[in-house]
Amino acid sequence: MARVVVIRIADEEGLWVIDLDARSVVPLDPPNAGGLKAVTDHRASGKIVTKGVDVAVVVKSAEAAFSGHYDG
């Protein structure tokens, strides 16, 4: 099972790579080719692209998430 996720938050620039095993989050340079480039191109045209993720929400802070708060 994959333990790495690439995300982008709506209305913000840039991609992020989350490596769950390494417990790290690092910025990802915009891809120049390949499948991820196609995904970012679709996203740039306003499409939302998801694959293999069944929950993804933005919360105001880590503290809010750990407290179980979610402003939906």
C-alpha positions in Angstrom: 0.0 0.0 0.0 1.3 3.5 -0.9 2.3 5.6 2.0 3.0 8.8 0.1 0.4 11.5 -0.8 0.8 14.5 -3.1 -1.6 17.3 -2.3 -2.4 20.9 -3.2 -4.7 23.1 -1.1 -7.3 25.0 -3.1 -6.5 28.6 -3.7 -2.8 28.1 -2.8 0.1 27.6 -5.0 2.4 24.5 -5.0 2.3 20.8 -4.4 3.3 19.0 -1.3 4.6 15.5 -0.8 3.5 13.8 2.5 5.6 10.7 3.3 3.7 8.9 6.1 6.5 6.5 6.9 9.2 9.2 7.1 6.7 11.6 8.9 7.7 14.4 6.5 6.1 17.0 4.4 8.1 18.7 1.7 7.3 21.0 -1.2 7.3 19.4 -4.7 8.6 21.3 -7.7 6.0 21.5 -10.5 6.4 18.4 -12.6 7.6 19.0 -16.2 6.4 15.7 -17.6 4.7 12.4 -16.9 1.4 11.5 -15.2 1.7 14.0 -12.4 2.2 16.8 -15.0 -1.1 15.7 -16.6 -2.8 15.8 -13.2 -1.6 19.3 -12.4 -2.7 20.4 -15.9 -6.2 19.1 -15.2 -6.1 20.8 -11.8 -5.1 24.1 -13.4 -8.2 24.0 -15.6 -10.4 23.8 -12.5 -10.9 20.0 -12.2 -10.5 18.3 -8.9 -8.4 15.2 -9.1 -8.4 12.4 -6.5 -7.1 8.9 -6.5 -6.7 6.5 -3.6 -7.8 9.0 -1.0 -11.1 8.6 0.8 -10.9 11.5 3.3 -9.3 14.9 2.7 -10.3 18.0 4.5 -8.7 21.3 5.4 -8.9 22.4 9.0 -7.8 25.7 10.7 -5.0 24.1 12.7 -3.5 20.8 13.8 -4.9 21.5 17.2 -8.4 21.7 15.8 -7.9 18.4 14.0 -6.6 16.7 17.1 -9.6 18.0 19.0 -12.0 16.5 16.4 -13.2 19.9 15.1 -14.1 20.3 11.4 -15.8 23.2 9.9 -17.6 21.6 7.0 
